[in-house]
Amino acid sequence: MKTDFSLEDITSELLDYVDKYLKTVISNTKRRYYRKTKHPRKYGIVFVELDKYAEDLHYDDPGLEKALCQLIDVQGIKIPVLNPELADALRSLTETQRLVLLKNVALKIPMKQIALELGVSIGMVEKHKKNAIRAIKRRMSVDDE
């Protein structure tokens, strides 16, 4: 195989072929670009990446959020829950399950500290949390059907 090329090796046919090939590539790329940008507009659909515009779209109305959220009480601390199905599922738990789950997940209190407060073993706290999550999943999947 020849590795050294000179200008004499380049023929006019090769130049024509390369020229046609590059024109085709550019034309196809341009066509794909315009098709991609115009197609959604053609049907009245506009796709927007909301992350780019999140700050501009921010609507600060605390009254609306308060109206939509339900508060779950955990030893005097009110935890807002925006999903009504989740709030119902949390209320259906036993007091211990709800306490363990919300303290660990929402309030980020370590299992060891929760175990000390309740006077039970860490394994028992883990079991309460596991049962709470299982009950919520079961309740939420029943609501979806």
Short mmCIF file of the C-alpha atoms (twelve columns), coordinates in Angstrom:
data_MODEL
# 
_entry.id   MODEL 
# 
loop_
_atom_site.group_PDB 
_atom_site.id 
_atom_site.type_symbol 
_atom_site.label_atom_id 
_atom_site.label_alt_id 
_atom_site.label_comp_id 
_atom_site.label_asym_id 
_atom_site.label_seq_id 
_atom_site.Cartn_x 
_atom_site.Cartn_y 
_atom_site.Cartn_z 
_atom_site.pdbx_PDB_model_num 
ATOM 1   C CA . MET A 1   0.000   0.000  0.000   1 
ATOM 2   C CA . LYS A 2   1.301   3.372  -0.980  1 
ATOM 3   C CA . THR A 3   1.775   5.805  1.914   1 
ATOM 4   C CA . ASP A 4   3.398   8.760  0.171   1 
ATOM 5   C CA . PHE A 5   1.151   10.799 -2.108  1 
ATOM 6   C CA . SER A 6   2.053   13.654 -4.338  1 
ATOM 7   C CA . LEU A 7   -0.019  16.277 -6.117  1 
ATOM 8   C CA . GLU A 8   0.321   14.332 -9.354  1 
ATOM 9   C CA . ASP A 9   -1.654  11.457 -7.776  1 
ATOM 10  C CA . ILE A 10  -4.745  13.665 -7.420  1 
ATOM 11  C CA . THR A 11  -6.818  13.413 -10.551 1 
ATOM 12  C CA . SER A 12  -9.627  15.661 -11.680 1 
ATOM 13  C CA . GLU A 13  -12.073 12.740 -11.259 1 
ATOM 14  C CA . LEU A 14  -11.016 12.383 -7.625  1 
ATOM 15  C CA . LEU A 15  -11.452 16.122 -7.057  1 
ATOM 16  C CA . ASP A 16  -14.910 16.012 -8.648  1 
ATOM 17  C CA . TYR A 17  -15.884 13.041 -6.513  1 
ATOM 18  C CA . VAL A 18  -14.672 14.701 -3.283  1 
ATOM 19  C CA . ASP A 19  -16.391 17.949 -4.268  1 
ATOM 20  C CA . LYS A 20  -19.740 16.177 -4.911  1 
ATOM 21  C CA . TYR A 21  -19.388 14.178 -1.702  1 
ATOM 22  C CA . LEU A 22  -18.755 17.267 0.453   1 
ATOM 23  C CA . LYS A 23  -21.639 19.148 -1.187  1 
ATOM 24  C CA . THR A 24  -23.949 16.193 -0.462  1 
ATOM 25  C CA . VAL A 25  -22.824 16.005 3.167   1 
ATOM 26  C CA . ILE A 26  -23.332 19.747 3.661   1 
ATOM 27  C CA . SER A 27  -26.708 19.687 1.913   1 
ATOM 28  C CA . ASN A 28  -27.943 16.718 3.977   1 
ATOM 29  C CA . THR A 29  -26.733 18.280 7.216   1 
ATOM 30  C CA . LYS A 30  -28.457 21.549 6.387   1 
ATOM 31  C CA . ARG A 31  -31.663 19.707 5.421   1 
ATOM 32  C CA . ARG A 32  -31.663 17.696 8.675   1 
ATOM 33  C CA . TYR A 33  -31.085 20.836 10.721  1 
ATOM 34  C CA . TYR A 34  -33.954 22.760 9.138   1 
ATOM 35  C CA . ARG A 35  -36.266 19.736 9.233   1 
ATOM 36  C CA . LYS A 36  -35.565 19.308 12.930  1 
ATOM 37  C CA . THR A 37  -36.197 22.973 13.733  1 
ATOM 38  C CA . LYS A 38  -39.228 23.504 11.487  1 
ATOM 39  C CA . HIS A 39  -41.046 20.197 12.031  1 
ATOM 40  C CA . PRO A 40  -42.290 20.961 15.554  1 
ATOM 41  C CA . ARG A 41  -43.410 24.450 14.502  1 
ATOM 42  C CA . LYS A 42  -45.254 23.018 11.508  1 
ATOM 43  C CA . TYR A 43  -47.622 21.188 13.830  1 
ATOM 44  C CA . GLY A 44  -47.803 23.882 16.501  1 
ATOM 45  C CA . ILE A 45  -45.579 21.958 18.900  1 
ATOM 46  C CA . VAL A 46  -42.669 23.672 20.584  1 
ATOM 47  C CA . PHE A 47  -40.233 21.724 22.705  1 
ATOM 48  C CA . VAL A 48  -38.444 23.753 25.361  1 
ATOM 49  C CA . GLU A 49  -35.862 22.680 27.866  1 
ATOM 50  C CA . LEU A 50  -37.477 23.971 31.043  1 
ATOM 51  C CA . ASP A 51  -34.242 23.890 33.025  1 
ATOM 52  C CA . LYS A 52  -32.916 26.766 30.927  1 
ATOM 53  C CA . TYR A 53  -35.973 28.908 31.712  1 
ATOM 54  C CA . ALA A 54  -36.768 27.747 35.240  1 
ATOM 55  C CA . GLU A 55  -35.769 31.044 36.854  1 
ATOM 56  C CA . ASP A 56  -37.832 33.073 34.390  1 
ATOM 57  C CA . LEU A 57  -40.839 30.814 34.935  1 
ATOM 58  C CA . HIS A 58  -40.640 30.976 38.734  1 
ATOM 59  C CA . TYR A 59  -43.956 31.956 40.207  1 
ATOM 60  C CA . ASP A 60  -43.782 32.921 43.839  1 
ATOM 61  C CA . ASP A 61  -47.223 32.393 45.362  1 
ATOM 62  C CA . PRO A 62  -46.877 30.748 48.770  1 
ATOM 63  C CA . GLY A 63  -50.656 30.713 49.167  1 
ATOM 64  C CA . LEU A 64  -51.073 28.246 46.302  1 
ATOM 65  C CA . GLU A 65  -48.461 25.879 47.704  1 
ATOM 66  C CA . LYS A 66  -50.030 26.059 51.165  1 
ATOM 67  C CA . ALA A 67  -53.445 25.306 49.707  1 
ATOM 68  C CA . LEU A 68  -52.147 22.262 47.840  1 
ATOM 69  C CA . CYS A 69  -49.953 20.766 50.545  1 
ATOM 70  C CA . GLN A 70  -50.993 18.756 53.549  1 
ATOM 71  C CA . LEU A 71  -49.017 18.858 56.765  1 
ATOM 72  C CA . ILE A 72  -47.983 15.663 58.543  1 
ATOM 73  C CA . ASP A 73  -47.089 16.127 62.206  1 
ATOM 74  C CA . VAL A 74  -44.013 14.316 63.541  1 
ATOM 75  C CA . GLN A 75  -43.495 15.067 67.232  1 
ATOM 76  C CA . GLY A 76  -44.466 18.713 66.842  1 
ATOM 77  C CA . ILE A 77  -42.672 19.231 63.525  1 
ATOM 78  C CA . LYS A 78  -45.015 19.822 60.594  1 
ATOM 79  C CA . ILE A 79  -43.771 18.277 57.334  1 
ATOM 80  C CA . PRO A 80  -45.462 19.548 54.136  1 
ATOM 81  C CA . VAL A 81  -46.566 16.853 51.668  1 
ATOM 82  C CA . LEU A 82  -47.679 18.091 48.233  1 
ATOM 83  C CA . ASN A 83  -48.937 14.739 46.893  1 
ATOM 84  C CA . PRO A 84  -52.390 13.985 48.388  1 
ATOM 85  C CA . GLU A 85  -52.086 10.229 47.726  1 
ATOM 86  C CA . LEU A 86  -48.749 10.164 49.529  1 
ATOM 87  C CA . ALA A 87  -50.218 12.114 52.448  1 
ATOM 88  C CA . ASP A 88  -53.069 9.571  52.729  1 
ATOM 89  C CA . ALA A 89  -50.604 6.698  52.517  1 
ATOM 90  C CA . LEU A 90  -48.470 8.265  55.279  1 
ATOM 91  C CA . ARG A 91  -51.545 8.728  57.470  1 
ATOM 92  C CA . SER A 92  -52.462 5.060  56.996  1 
ATOM 93  C CA . LEU A 93  -49.154 3.956  58.588  1 
ATOM 94  C CA . THR A 94  -48.852 3.123  62.254  1 
ATOM 95  C CA . GLU A 95  -47.556 5.977  64.392  1 
ATOM 96  C CA . THR A 96  -44.171 4.258  64.860  1 
ATOM 97  C CA . GLN A 97  -43.741 3.545  61.145  1 
ATOM 98  C CA . ARG A 98  -44.645 7.125  60.225  1 
ATOM 99  C CA . LEU A 99  -42.348 8.534  62.917  1 
ATOM 100 C CA . VAL A 100 -39.366 6.398  61.875  1 
ATOM 101 C CA . LEU A 101 -39.843 6.964  58.149  1 
ATOM 102 C CA . LEU A 102 -40.327 10.732 58.287  1 
ATOM 103 C CA . LYS A 103 -37.609 11.340 60.858  1 
ATOM 104 C CA . ASN A 104 -35.082 9.358  58.847  1 
ATOM 105 C CA . VAL A 105 -36.084 10.394 55.326  1 
ATOM 106 C CA . ALA A 106 -37.496 13.920 55.680  1 
ATOM 107 C CA . LEU A 107 -35.649 15.182 58.744  1 
ATOM 108 C CA . LYS A 108 -32.402 13.228 58.025  1 
ATOM 109 C CA . ILE A 109 -32.129 11.922 61.585  1 
ATOM 110 C CA . PRO A 110 -29.828 8.859  61.758  1 
ATOM 111 C CA . MET A 111 -31.346 5.445  62.556  1 
ATOM 112 C CA . LYS A 112 -29.158 5.128  65.653  1 
ATOM 113 C CA . GLN A 113 -30.577 8.330  67.147  1 
ATOM 114 C CA . ILE A 114 -34.171 7.278  66.339  1 
ATOM 115 C CA . ALA A 115 -33.491 3.896  67.995  1 
ATOM 116 C CA . LEU A 116 -32.216 5.642  71.134  1 
ATOM 117 C CA . GLU A 117 -35.275 7.937  71.256  1 
ATOM 118 C CA . LEU A 118 -37.700 5.028  70.869  1 
ATOM 119 C CA . GLY A 119 -35.743 2.693  73.162  1 
ATOM 120 C CA . VAL A 120 -35.528 -0.082 70.562  1 
ATOM 121 C CA . SER A 121 -32.723 -1.666 68.555  1 
ATOM 122 C CA . ILE A 122 -31.459 -0.265 65.270  1 
ATOM 123 C CA . GLY A 123 -32.666 -3.456 63.577  1 
ATOM 124 C CA . MET A 124 -36.197 -2.780 64.814  1 
ATOM 125 C CA . VAL A 125 -36.042 0.804  63.495  1 
ATOM 126 C CA . GLU A 126 -34.868 -0.523 60.112  1 
ATOM 127 C CA . LYS A 127 -37.759 -3.007 60.113  1 
ATOM 128 C CA . HIS A 128 -40.287 -0.228 60.880  1 
ATOM 129 C CA . LYS A 129 -38.875 1.850  58.007  1 
ATOM 130 C CA . LYS A 130 -38.905 -1.107 55.608  1 
ATOM 131 C CA . ASN A 131 -42.506 -1.982 56.522  1 
ATOM 132 C CA . ALA A 132 -43.544 1.661  56.133  1 
ATOM 133 C CA . ILE A 133 -42.038 1.890  52.660  1 
ATOM 134 C CA . ARG A 134 -43.648 -1.410 51.667  1 
ATOM 135 C CA . ALA A 135 -47.056 -0.228 52.914  1 
ATOM 136 C CA . ILE A 136 -46.757 3.097  51.060  1 
ATOM 137 C CA . LYS A 137 -45.766 1.348  47.826  1 
ATOM 138 C CA . ARG A 138 -48.696 -1.042 48.178  1 
ATOM 139 C CA . ARG A 139 -51.126 1.782  48.926  1 
ATOM 140 C CA . MET A 140 -49.843 3.983  46.088  1 
ATOM 141 C CA . SER A 141 -49.965 1.155  43.522  1 
ATOM 142 C CA . VAL A 142 -53.566 0.333  44.529  1 
ATOM 143 C CA . ASP A 143 -54.517 4.011  44.074  1 
ATOM 144 C CA . ASP A 144 -52.984 4.037  40.585  1 
ATOM 145 C CA . GLU A 145 -55.164 1.157  39.343  1 
# 
